[in-house]
Each structure stands twice: as structure tokens, then as C-alpha cells.
């Protein structure tokens, strides 16, 4: 069963990718959807076994590496953490596969697209079922490679190519830190298997390593390097710039990357390595700070975006910040709970936005929409449900997970935790504002599209709406159903078992009632506030922008991260590259190397050809000179 879960998406990818032109579009779509569906059903079965019997397993597929003390197997590790990830990845992936049949119906390269989706799923499954850091890294890089393929799927668009390259390169920065972390793990522990490494951590928690003449705690350094890798994959601040640009890919790609696969890999890494991070207060503090900064940064930028997909993309970035600062305060289970609920409502919002984009003939600017809620009743309803869940409206899925994060941050009892809780509340309010701005601008108010008559706006097909309906059920009910299991005080530790380490049990106290009710009150109040300032009296937003032009410009330009990187890194490196190419490569290496040698041989050959005149007396003269030189050498000897 475990083998089927892992390898069926790979088989589907191979069939669709290599034989797609032979078997045709329909059969390619059928094979990929069917195989991923079977994988999803089996993942549910595995999760149920884990839930009811505490099932754990570690299936060794083959020996991968064996060199000295380095022994690495390719395995399938099943425990609570991996079973949760299997459930999320396969279920969301299946719904995205189904959705893609309708969304990509007019694309000429459907088999290739479906193949990439399935390969992406396989890479993520390889990542979450690993029992060692090398296999984890293999899946990690596989996910990165597939993201490059999918973001740049429409490769004839220059912007898509640029976005794919940007995502690939920015992630390489994080991956370099991740690779260094794995090297340091092997150097410190003599092993890269989870069990062996985690068992040794308490024994060497005070061990130091010398770096540039400085003594640094090994565990701290390992955790920081691993977190740098997580920052890249999960688009945390400083390494976040690739995520909004990734919207150049087809909408199903955006849903898969942002909801269930690539961006959640960083959160999974931190939670999986909780036995390491629990012994590094420095790393946990850093994670908390980066997480809460990312949350408020992305939320502020989303406020002023007009591209419907980029608003949701920055929302993803912000919610990932919540997950990280939850892990930073030691509430790893709460981070996973938010990852679980977020997968449903974020996939719902992305796929819903795709339905809107389809209706508007590929228009993505929300300022060019409006007044279509009656024309798109089902899409509108599903988007409302996704928005309510995202904002943390009472009793929907996001309410339980997001509020739990804020509460546990408050209960951490330290200054960093209090700060994170405060930021979390304010970010929740901003999230609600920009989310309802998207809804009101897209579906309410006046119709603003001059290139498309409103009578031509129509609802999406059933093949697109069915995945939205299923995801809406998850967005409504997943929080309530699983809250006790994931974060319930009595069941938490028995459910997660050994897959998450808590050095100290999570607090069972409750924050003050005013604190508990503050976030839901702000979330509910944001709805009429948003309707008034964006629909009823839109001049208020214009006045606010006019009164705060510097701030607006700062946020509109995404805190100038792209411009700073362009000035500090990209332009100098480009100039250095051009200099090395022209002055070193062309002017020196090529001139005196391959080009110089070939030029010398060519010149010598042209000179030598002149001796081939055909006159006997010239040949005799040359022979005489040669014989004379030979005799001279003999005499001198």
C-alpha cells in the first residue's frame, strides 16, 4: 500500500510524459487523475490506521549509499507526521488534477502539463516519507525542479520564463544553506538518518564547532542552516521574492504550489526536525521573528495589490509566517494544524480565482471586474467560504488554527511570544481587510471591464466547480473535526507520538477572555468596514492613499526588496560576469588557450602549404638543408 501511494504518481507522470502523444490527451488526463486518486484513497487508509492503531512503519525500498559510516536507504517512513502530509498532498493534488482537465482544456500540451503535476506530487511524497536527510534533500530538489517546469510551463511568455528562473535561483540560495546543514549533521553525528541523529542530540547539545576562529554551538548552527533552507522553500522574508512572480504559471500550479506542496515543505522540515530545534533556543527565536515579520510584511503588501492571484499569493506568504512563528514558540502541532486547514481554503481560493479568470477571458486585475456575483453564483459562494475560512471567521477551519497559533504565542510567556501574538492579531485584521477587498472588488460594485460585455460572463463548467465544492467542505469543517486531535490537550501527545518532540509540554492555561475574543471581533468588524471603504464610499481609500503617499509607495513597491536585491546583488554580479567574460575568458583564456592554439596551427599550416610547390629542385634544396643540419649536429657532438 505504501509503495502504491508513493510510486503511482511517478508511473502516471512517466506514461503521460513519454507516451502522451501516442495515448492522447483524454487518456493522459484519465491515467494521471486515476493514479493520483488511488494514491489519495490509500493515504486516507494509512491516516486512518495511524489514527486508530498508532500504526508506524519504515519500509526500505533499497540501499542507496553505503560508504564507510555513511549508510543511506531509500525508505518510506510512515508515522503521524508523514501520514498527515500524505493526506494533504495527495487529496489536494487529486483535486488540482481534476480541475486542470477543465482549466487547461484549450491548451495544446495537456499531457505534458499533467505529467509535470504528477511528477511534482511524487517529489513531494518522496520528501515527506523520507527517513533520512539525503532522501529529504532529493525530494526537496525534485519539488524545486518541478516548480521550475510548471511556473515556466507557458515558456513562450518571457515573464513566465523569468519567473521560473527567479524561483529556481532564489531557492538555490536557501538550498545551499540546507545542504551545508546536512553536511554539518554528518560531520557532527556521523550519520544522516533521522533516528540516529535525533537520538544523539541530547548527548552533544553543548558541543561546539570552530568557525572562522569563533566557537559556535553545533546544534544552533545546524538548526539555523536548516531554517535557511526552509526560508527559501516557504518564501519567508528575504527569500520570498520568487513567490508572487510564480503566479505566471497556470492557476492549478499556483494552487498546488501554494496549498499543499512546495511552500509547506519548509514548515514540514522544521516540524520533522523538532528534536533538533527543541535544543536550540536561538534558532527558535529566529524562526519566531522571521515568521511574524513575514506575516505582517506579506499582509501589508497584499492590501495594495490588484492582481487577484498575487493577492492570494501574498496571503499564502503571510499564513506561512503564522505557521513558522507557531513552530518558533514550540507549538509544532499547531503549526501543522494550520498547514492542514490552510491547504483546503487556500486551494479553494486559488482554484476559485482561476474560475473568475476564466470567466473574464484571462483578466486578473480586480479593478477591471466587479458586479458579477449574480453571473457567477457558485464561484462567488465558494470564494466567500474560502475567504471566511482564511480570515478566521468564527467556527470555520481557519478560526480554530489561526486563533490557536496566536493563543500559544501569548502563552509562551516570553517577550518574543508576546510580540508574535500582537503581530498575529494585527495581521489577522489586515488579512480580513485585503481578503474582503478582493471579494468586493471582484464581485460587487460596478462592472468595470471595457473589453468584455457582462452578458458574456458565465459560470465555469462542472469539472471546475466540483473540486471547489469538495474543498469548500474542508474549509468549513476541517478545523472543527480535527482540532481536538491536532491540539487537544489530552489527545495531542498520543496522536503525534514520537513524530514531534516536546521537551516541555504545551501550556494548558487559557489567555484572558478579552484576548481570546479580540481577534474574532476584529475579523467580524472588518467585513462592514471593508464594504464601506471599498464599495460604499471608495473615496476614503483614495484619501488615505493621498494622505500617506510615502507609506503607500513603500508598500506598493513590496518594501523595495526587488530593487534592493537588483542594486546590491544582481547588477554587480552581472557586471562582474561581463568583465570576466570579456577580459578573462575572451581576452586571455580563449586567446592564449583554445583559440590561440588553433590560430597558431592554422598559421603554421598555411606557411607549410607553401612548401608543397611541386618543383623537385625546391624539395632537393630542403633535403640538403636538413642533411646539412644533421651533419652539423653530429660534428658538434
Phi, psi and omega in degrees: 000314179298321179298318181296317179304316185282314193265342179300315175301324178294315178299317178299319179297316180295314181298311182291322183287317185268334185239015183300320180290333181280312185276343177092168183297310186298316182291325176299315179295320180295314182297310183296317180294317182296314183292321177290326176298314177300318178300321180292317179298316179294327176295321176297319178298315179297316179299319179296319178298318178297318182294318187268329185240356184069028184302131174223148180201156175220093184273123179270115179284312179194163173280125185269303181227142174212102183213109182062235179275355181270108177234116184233128175254151168269113190233168171239105182266121178247117169213188184301313183298312181292327180293322176297315179294322176300316180298313182294310186297310185289321182292313179294319179299318179300314180296323176293321177301313180298312180302321184296333178301316179282315186294322184262021186299332182261002181278137181282351185242047184297317179300320180296319180296314180295325177297315178298318179300314181293321178295321175302315179297315178300316180299317179293321178294322175299320180296311187282342180260008181290150174243012179208163185286334179289314176297321175303315180293323177300310177296322178303311180288327176298318176298317178297318179295315180295325177297323176298315179298316188281319178297321179265025183301316175274071191291346178285345174275124180300321181295324178293318177298316180297319180295319180296316179295319180298315179299318181295314184289316180298320178293333177295328178297309177297320182295329176297316176297318179299314179299318177299321178299319178294318177301317181292326176299313179295321179296321184279316188257344184071018184200157176232012174277138185308307188301311182295318180293310184295326179292333182273344186305311180300333183283333184238022184301335180259004182293142181242156177235143180271123181224114181054041179081001181253144175268118182234137177300127185299316182297318178301313183294317178300313182296319179295317179295318177297321180292328175300318175300317179295324179299319180294308182294321184263013171054050175277159187310142188088328177237031185262349195296339181286333191295309179298322180293336180295350178291355177291341177285167176302151184302321176302326177296314179302317180296316183291316180294316190272341185257316193230342189244261196309307187289339178277350182298322180295318178296315178302318180301312181296317181292317178300324182266024178305326175298338174274310186294332179297338179260013180229091178296326179299312181295319179296320177296318178297316179299317179298314182295313180297318181298311183289328177294318178297319182301311183283326177299307184294323179295320180294320181291322180299333181301329188247007178279150177247342178284122186301321181286325180289327175299314180291327178296313178294329174298318176301313179304317180294316181292327174296325174300318175303313182299320182290318181286340170295314177296324181297330178267010176090000181269065184298322180296324179290322176301317178292326178296316179291324175300319181294308181290322181300325181302320183288306186285334178284320174298321178299315181293318180294313180293325175296319177296325176297321176297319177295315181299319176300315182297324181266019176056052174075015174279133183242355181277117184291340177287348178253023178239215176101150172067027186241014184296332177282334180280333181235062189296320182286314177301317178301314180298314180295321178294323176298315180298314178299320180292317177300318180293316180298317184286347181084034177297138185312130172077005168264171192302316182295335179297315184290316185282317182291316179296325178296321178299311181298318181293317180291329174296317178296320183282353179298334173079010177239167185299320180297319178295316177300318179296317179297319179297317179297313177299320180299319179294312181296320179295323177300320178295314178298320179302316180295320180297308184289332178292315178287331172302316178299314182296311184292319179292327183279317190250340184245182181074201182275150175285125190242009182267115183273348183264354184217124178289141184299333180293340180272356176283128180218159181291153180288166180288167183296326181296336175273322185284329182299311176302324178296319179297314181297317179295326179296326176297318177295321180295329181277313195253341188299324180295311182294319184292319189256000186298316180292326181290314184281318187230005177297137187300324183275324186266341189306306188290325177289325180290309183285336176057226182273000183287339175229136179256127172244108177295322176237132179302146178295150181298139176257007177286168177241137175296167176302151183300323180298325179288320181297319185273349186298310182297310178301323179296314179297321180296315180293317180295332183295336182294304178295327178299313181296317179299320182291314187278340181255337182240303187293315182220074185293346178296337179299316179296321178296319179294319179297320178295316181296320181286338183232050184301313179300316179295316179299316179297320179299313181289319180301324179270019173057043179062019175061025179297315181297318180294319179296314179296323179298318183284316187278320188249302192294308181298312177300320180292324176298314180297318177298318179297316179296318178299311180297323179293310185282315187272331183257307184292302183287312189283337184239298186297309180292321183296316182259359179254242184300314180294320180295315180296315180296322178295319179296316179296319179298315179297314179299320180295318179296322177292318182294327180301329182295337177286345178273068185270334183095356179268128184294323183296329178290320177295320179295321179296318179295318179298320179298317178297317179297316179297321179297316178297320179298316178296319179301316179296320179295318180296314180297329177295000000 
